[in-house]
Amino acid sequence: MADNSEMTDSDYINKNFDRVLGKPGVKAVLVLDRETGNVLKTGGNTELFRKESTESSKPSISNDAPSEGTTETSSADREGVIELATLVWNYVNATEQFVQDLNKEDTTHLQRLRTATQELVIITDPRFILAVAHDKKPNSG
Amino acid sequence: MQQRRDEILAKKAKLAELKRQRELRASQSAGRGSITPSELISPMPGRHTSRHDIENLINSLVGDSRSVSVSTGMNSPARRGSRPNSVLSGGELSNAATSEFQVPANAQVVTPSQPQFLSTVALKTVYECPPSPVKEVFSYSKGVQTTEEWIPPTRARAASDSDLEDTVTATPNKRLSRRERDREEELRENIRKEIEEELKAAKELVTDGTMKPSTKENFPVRALTAEELKAVTQSDDFMDFVERSTKVIEKALDEEYDILTDYTLQAANLDDDDEQSGNTGGKGRRKVREIAQFYDDRWSKKRMISSIDFSPKFPELLLASYTKNPTAPHDPDGIVQVWNMHLHDRPEFVFHAQSDILTAKFSPFHPNLIIGGAYSGQVLLWDTRSKSAPVQKTPLTGLGHTHPVYSLDIVGTQNANNIISCSTDGAVCGWSVDMLTQPQEAMTLVTPPPAKYEDLSPTCLAFPQADPTFFLVGSEEGTIYPCHRYDRAGAKAGVDARVSYKGHAAPVMSVDFHPSKGPVDLGDLVLSASLDWSVKLWKVRAPAATSAVVAAVGSAVGTESQVTPLLDFVREDVVYDAAWSPVKPGVFSLVDGAGWLELWDITVETEEPVARISPSARKDGRTMLSKSLNKVAWEPSEGKRLATGGIDGQVTVFEVGPDLGGKENLKNEEWTSVKKLVNRIEAVGVNGVTAV
């Protein structure tokens, strides 16, 4: 569209994330760089990916720039996010390795991982990784 | 003194001698510089005798240069030997040089493949191409180059890695190099993991912030700065990825059925999706249930729906075209949104146009193409594989339409089809899908003679299933006219003056031919909806038979024969649209200005609808004057779902019960009973129907 400036672009992205976050059961969204594993975007309560951390961070969409002045997110939160990013990244790479071991020409697109407590939906792309954690539906085993 | 003079003289003599030699050489080389053809063909005898030696020399040189270029990379005689042009430039004209110069000149005559040596030597100038392993390259790029300009070390290394990989294995496979890089990163990752484990172990002992910097340091690669992050998150790649991936995520989350449902668990939560919940209409097997509503805050806001169409290829996709949003002057005036039944909260695609879109349709012959008609008179073509702008549109000139295009269709066959569009000034154009710059055919419809005004203002057009050269147009005055695209026996192209279907007293909003897919041909039945609060059922005369009919009925004096409707369905409000079910022969649906969707089955009842339902209102929508429904469309393959939309810009999809749609229990009696009904009305007349 002609009048889309950069701001409306990022607004648009944020809107998309908000919409995903607004879905019932969605707890957190995380976008990583595929090659480096850098955290590009987080949304929702990323702490909820993992059970072990007890403190809760407020649900918010933020561009996580590590060198940026981090006023709203504490460094402990950031560390949690980074740790989480590492876990997701390792998982994705392991899967990719597995897929390529099966078939060299193949590549991963979508991963749905159902655990006893939640479901992770991970979409991989040559450049980015998007991971969403949401509550599993009731009445499923 | 004498001695000195002698010395000077000797020197002079020597100089003169040198000069003479140089001149001699110069003349030799000049002669060589402009080698005459004869010389080429028959070289000087002195040279000729030494040809054998020369050829030997060539062989040795060539052999040398090949072996040498790989091993050392620096061998001046070999290089000079195969660079003939450089010899003339310098003062290094020695005898050896001349003979060497002569070699290639001769060799060019002898072996025409000589120029190949040029390339082999060019390769040789690359000094740092040793067959030695990786490490030397590292030391070179790191130690020497970094002082000059800054190259990101990881990228440089990765590039040289991949280069080496390519040259060594001779497979320029990107995937391979990427995997190589991945492996490298994995190694880094392993190291990092080890450190992390150590840190975790340390964490259990002491829980303070001392390990923080080290964790950061070892995080996958280096951390991005704010600028880099901004660059990445605002790149087109990132936008595309977000666009695609969030769609997938939403579809995954919108999926209703849970494949892990365990029916052995307690069934307490199972009955929450009760039949009674939600918006339903009708009863029993004629139930109508609302199953989805589509509205996008960004694009649907303050726009009205002007048309709806289901994709003939993908039954889960439907499109809706919209008029302009008067409060958003910077947004495109007209848009088309493609909605997916599995994606509830956002459109699958959004297409733009500079003018309000009044009608849009999926091409039945190509699943990716969407055609549309605009208020500006343009006919537009969008492609779902491309971006939101139309891939083709007709120019805003007098060649095509200059008035709003309210109706269009694609007719023909898979290999030969045309877009037919009509605008409110009576112009009807045929377009090739491949070229919208000018119409393939054009005509202007005029009201046939007995009328006061010649102007004809078509609001809608419809083609029968069987004939792409004949169509009906509904006009603003209320009459429906049959039209021919081409001259044919007994009728000229344009409005057929001999027959007209008069009955409506207000503009006709839609005309729909019966989809004659059944044991009995009902393709001549037509439904029309009008602002005169009624829907009428007509039996259209076959275009070829009209002359015979006119001869019989119109007493052959050219008087216009008027056809009256078979059935008249009078409603309580203006009717904006009516459409036959694609599978059930007696079922049709209509939408009215009061916001009702009604389902009729003429085999059951001709006075009252068998079911009616109104879409549930949007929560934040207006309450006044927002209910009117403009369009209704059936899903063509199954006939179980129908979509409607209107002033409030919301598309609502309903599912009908087994007696109103679906292909499961179709009976041949339904066709015959429709046929019987039509025959009875024709025989008995319209008594009891229009007399209401």
HADDOCK unambig.tbl for C-alpha pairs under 7 A between the chains (distance, minus, plus):
assign (segid A and resid 3 and name CA) (segid B and resid 330 and name CA) 6.82 0.50 0.50
assign (segid A and resid 10 and name CA) (segid B and resid 234 and name CA) 6.87 0.50 0.50
assign (segid A and resid 13 and name CA) (segid B and resid 242 and name CA) 6.89 0.50 0.50
assign (segid A and resid 16 and name CA) (segid B and resid 246 and name CA) 6.82 0.50 0.50
assign (segid A and resid 20 and name CA) (segid B and resid 246 and name CA) 6.96 0.50 0.50
assign (segid A and resid 20 and name CA) (segid B and resid 250 and name CA) 6.46 0.50 0.50
assign (segid A and resid 36 and name CA) (segid B and resid 220 and name CA) 6.03 0.50 0.50
assign (segid A and resid 36 and name CA) (segid B and resid 221 and name CA) 5.44 0.50 0.50
assign (segid A and resid 37 and name CA) (segid B and resid 220 and name CA) 5.84 0.50 0.50
assign (segid A and resid 38 and name CA) (segid B and resid 223 and name CA) 6.59 0.50 0.50
assign (segid A and resid 40 and name CA) (segid B and resid 229 and name CA) 6.64 0.50 0.50
assign (segid A and resid 40 and name CA) (segid B and resid 233 and name CA) 6.86 0.50 0.50
assign (segid A and resid 65 and name CA) (segid B and resid 224 and name CA) 6.87 0.50 0.50
assign (segid A and resid 65 and name CA) (segid B and resid 225 and name CA) 6.28 0.50 0.50
assign (segid A and resid 65 and name CA) (segid B and resid 226 and name CA) 5.07 0.50 0.50
assign (segid A and resid 65 and name CA) (segid B and resid 229 and name CA) 6.50 0.50 0.50
assign (segid A and resid 66 and name CA) (segid B and resid 223 and name CA) 6.78 0.50 0.50
assign (segid A and resid 66 and name CA) (segid B and resid 224 and name CA) 6.93 0.50 0.50
assign (segid A and resid 66 and name CA) (segid B and resid 225 and name CA) 6.78 0.50 0.50
assign (segid A and resid 67 and name CA) (segid B and resid 225 and name CA) 5.70 0.50 0.50
assign (segid A and resid 67 and name CA) (segid B and resid 226 and name CA) 6.35 0.50 0.50
assign (segid A and resid 68 and name CA) (segid B and resid 226 and name CA) 5.96 0.50 0.50
assign (segid A and resid 123 and name CA) (segid B and resid 245 and name CA) 6.35 0.50 0.50
assign (segid A and resid 139 and name CA) (segid B and resid 261 and name CA) 6.10 0.50 0.50
assign (segid A and resid 139 and name CA) (segid B and resid 262 and name CA) 6.42 0.50 0.50
assign (segid A and resid 139 and name CA) (segid B and resid 265 and name CA) 6.86 0.50 0.50
assign (segid A and resid 140 and name CA) (segid B and resid 260 and name CA) 5.26 0.50 0.50
assign (segid A and resid 140 and name CA) (segid B and resid 261 and name CA) 4.09 0.50 0.50
assign (segid A and resid 140 and name CA) (segid B and resid 262 and name CA) 5.09 0.50 0.50
assign (segid A and resid 141 and name CA) (segid B and resid 260 and name CA) 5.90 0.50 0.50
assign (segid A and resid 141 and name CA) (segid B and resid 261 and name CA) 6.08 0.50 0.50
assign (segid A and resid 141 and name CA) (segid B and resid 262 and name CA) 5.19 0.50 0.50
